[in-house]
Amino acid sequence: MSKPASHPPPPEPVLTRWWAPFAEFLEKERRYSAYTLRNYRQAFDDFHRWLVAAGLWERGFDRLGPRDLRDFVIEAQRRFDRRTLHNHVSGLRAFFKFWLRRGGVKQNPFIGVPLPKLEKRLPKFLTEEQMKLLLGGPRRLLENQTLDAFTAWRDRLVMDLLYGGGLRVSEVVGLDYGQIDFTSGVARVMGKGRKERLCPLGRVAMAVLEKWKTAFAANTAPDAPVLVNAKHERLPVRQVQLMLKRYLALADLPSDLTPHKLRHSYATHLLNAGADLRLVQELLGHANLNTTQVYTHVSVARLRDVYAKAHPRA
């Protein structure tokens, strides 16, 4: 993704009038992650920059027409890849939808805006053997005494929750003890759009969690975070991302794999083992079945690869 030219952020009065109420809505009512808020803010800043540069800001949002938005998309394509552009327009569409409901604007100019087609990309995932190598990293470092027990068990628990429960990284770091039923091994997770779902964590993840809780947790009150740093403060998402890179390197796996790829692996392995698509949709917390169906393409691609390598007539 190319980066936009450096430009000052929107003036404070603009942020106070237009951005702040929308951001508060996303954070407090929709419970969007800090990552999504950051992306939507970048989209707003960039759109404001373009409006000012094009001499359209003073006209107001309600005076924007299809030709203006077409020019914006054309100009944005010079600086962003297609997926980033789609994400920006999605954020701006949500911004105008919010203000349309609040009476701040009379139209949503981003409805029906033509966008370049996205290339079809199958989600990356790890094989079951690769997952075993990755998940075994903390134990190996602990055994050769290059990692302390607290960090080793904590890191193992993080990866077991991402893969064993199919949780998003924001859901993992946001997990409190009160959300977990230790008898049934199920976590009650608040996902995107404040949608609650039940996530079985798996026998292995629960065993690691019990060990962590007994041996290393300083506070197990219902509102206490499960995953903490050395100061027993809630673990930030960025630390999980950096931690994963360490174990990817240890397992000789691609360093560009993110915590979300463990969730992809979770879904793919479930479907490969014959799990029902709608059950996987429910476990992942997807609102739309189409979002989940991409993993069936991954499974079919894998089957074709196995067939091509193993069948004499392939």
N, C-alpha and C positions, 0 to 999 in steps of 0.2 A: 504494500500500500504506500503510495506516495504521500508525503506530508504537505498540508497546505502552507502557503507562504505565511510567514510570521505577521501577525496583526494584533492590535490591542483588543482585549475582550470588550464586550458591549459595556457602555457606561452604566454606572451603578443605578441610576433611575430606571433604565431599561430592564436591568436584571430584577430590580425590586418590583416593577410593575408587571412584567411578563413572565420572567423565569421563576422567581421565588415561589409564587403560589402553585405553579405546575410541579415544581420539584417537591414541595411539601406534600402534594397529593400523591405523587409517585412513591415517596418514601413512607408516609404514614398510613395512607389508605390502601394503596396497591402493594405496599411492602416490597418494592423493587430493590434489587441489590445495588450496592455502591457502584459496581461495574456498569450496570445498565444506566444509572443516573449519570455517570461520567460520560458515557457514549451519547446520551441524549443531550447533555450540556454541550458537548463538542459539536453536535449537529446544529443546535440553536446558535452557538457562537458563529459557526461557519455561514449559516443562512443570514444572520444579521450582517456579517461582513459583506456578503454578496449583495444584499439589499442596499447597503450604504454605497458600495462601489458602483452599483447600477443606477443610483439615483432614485431608488424606489422606496427607501425607508420612510421618507416624509409623507408619501402618499397614503401609507397605512396598509394593514393586512387585507382589508376588505376590497382594496382596489387592484389586487393581484389577479391577473387573468391567465388562461391556459398558455398563452405565448410567453409570458414572464416565467412561468414554471418550467416550460420547455427549455428556455435559455439557461435557467439555473441548472437543470440536469445536464445539459450539454457542457456547460462550463465546469461542473463538478466532476464529470468523467475524466477531465484532464488531470485531476489531482487525486482521485480516489479509484480504487478498483471497484468492480461491479457490486460485490457483496457489501463493501463498506457503504457505497452509495445507497443500496437498498435499505441497509440498517439506518442510515441517516434519514431517509425519507419516511421510514416507519416511525422514527422518533418525532419527526416534524408533523406527521399525520396525527399522531397521538396528542401532540401539543395543541394543534388547532381543534381537535375534537374536544379537548378539555375546555378551551376558551369558548367554543361554540355553545357548550352546555351551560357555561357560566354567563353567557351573554356578552362576552368580550369581543367576539367577532360574529359576523353574519353568515360566513361561509367557511368551508374547509377547502382551500385551494389545492390541497394535495390528494383529494379524492380523484381517482382516475388518471393521475399523472403517468404518462408512459415512461417506463424504465427499460434499460437494456436487459435482455434475458440473462439469467444466471446460468453459468455452466453447472452441470450436474456433478456434484462431488459426493462420493460415498464417505461416510464418517470413518476416520482412522480408528483402529482398535488393535489390541494386543491379542495374540493367540493364548490359549490356556497355558502352554509351556512358558511363554514370555511372562505371563502374569505370575507364575510360580517363581520365576527368577527375580522379578521385581519385588514381590511380597517377601521374599526371603532375604532381601538386602539388610534390613535392620538387625536381623538375627546374626548374619555373617559378621557385620561390623561389631556387634556386641561380643561375639565369640573371640574375635582377634583383638579385642580391647581397644578399638579405635573409636568407640562410641559408648557413652555412659548408659546405664540401664534406663533411666528416666526417659531420655531422648529416644532410645531404641524402641521401647514399648509404645511410646507416644506416636512415633512415626509409623510403626506397624499398625497401630489402631487407626490412624488417619487413612491409610491405604485400604485397610480391611473394610472400613465404613464406605469409602468411595466405591469399591468394587463389590463388596459383599452386600451392601444395601442399595447400590445404584444411586447414591445421593449426589446432589450438586455440591461443589466445594463450598458455596455459601451456606448450604444446609448443614454440612458437616461442622464447620466452625461455629455455626449458630446453635448447635445442639446442646440442650441442657439436660441434666439428669432426670428432671421431672417429665421429659418427653419420652422416656424409655421405660417399657414394661419389661423388667428383668426376668419375669416368670415366662412370658410368651416369646421374648426375644424380638419384640416389635417396637419400632420407634414411630411416634406421631410427629410428622414433619409438616411444617408450614412452607409450602413451595411458592412458585410464582403466582402473582395475583391473589395472594392470601388464601390459596387453595390448600386445604389440609388433606394429607393422605397417610395411610399406614404403610410402613416399610419394614418387612422382615429383614433382620440384619444378618441372619445366618449363624450357624453353630460356631464357626471359627471366629467370626467377629465378636460374638458374644463372649467366648472364652477369653479373648484378648481384652475385651472391655472389663470383664470381671477381675482379671489380673491387674489391669491399670487402676481400676477403682480401689481395689484392696491395698495395693502396694505403693501407689504414687499420688493418688488424689488427696488434696488437702481439704477440699470442701465438696461434699456430695449432696448438698441441699437441692431441692427441686429446681431452683432458679440458678444453680451454679453451672458454669460451662464445663462440658466434658473434656474438651481439648484445650490445654493451656500451655503457656511457655514456661521457662524456668522460674519466672516470677509469679507463676500461677494466675496469670492474666489470660483472657480469652485469646486463643491463637488467631492471628490475622491471616487472611487469604493469601497475602503475598508470601508469608513464611511457608505455607503449604506448597505453593508453586515452586519456590526455591528448593524446598526439601525433596520434592519429587525429582527434580533435575539431578540431584545427587545420586538417587537410587537408579535412575535411568542410565547414568554414566557407569555405575557399578555393574549393572546388568548388560552393558554394551547395547543399549537400545537408543533409538533416536531421541536427541535432546529436546526436539520441538514438541514432543507429546505433552499434553497438558493434563491436569487433574480430571478434566471433563472426558478425556479419552478413556479413563477407567470406567466411567459411566457408560460410554459407548461399548466397551468390552463386556460389561455386565449384561447389557441388552442383547448384544450379538450372541453371547454364549448361552443365554436363556433360550433364544429362538433356535439356535443350532441344536439344542437338546430337546426341542419339541414343545417349548412353552407356547401357550395360546397368545396370539398377537394382542388381543384386547386385555389380557391379564398383564402383559408387559407394559401396555399403554397405562394401565392403572398404577402399576408399580413405579413407573417413571414420572407419573403426574402430568402426562401430556393431555392437553385439552382436545387436541385434534388427532384422530387416528392416523392421518396422513404423515404427521410428524414421526410417528413410531414406525410406519411402514418402510422408511428408508433402511431400517435394519434388516428387513426381509431381503432387500437387494444385496446387502452385504453377505447374508447367508447364502443366497443363490450364487453370488460371485465366488464364494468359497467352495461351494459344491462343484461348480464348473471347473475350478482350478484342480480340485482333487480328482475329478473325473478325467480331466486332460492328462494328468500325470499318471493315473493308475490304469485306465482302460486301454486295452490293446487296439481298439478301433477308434479311439478319440482323435 
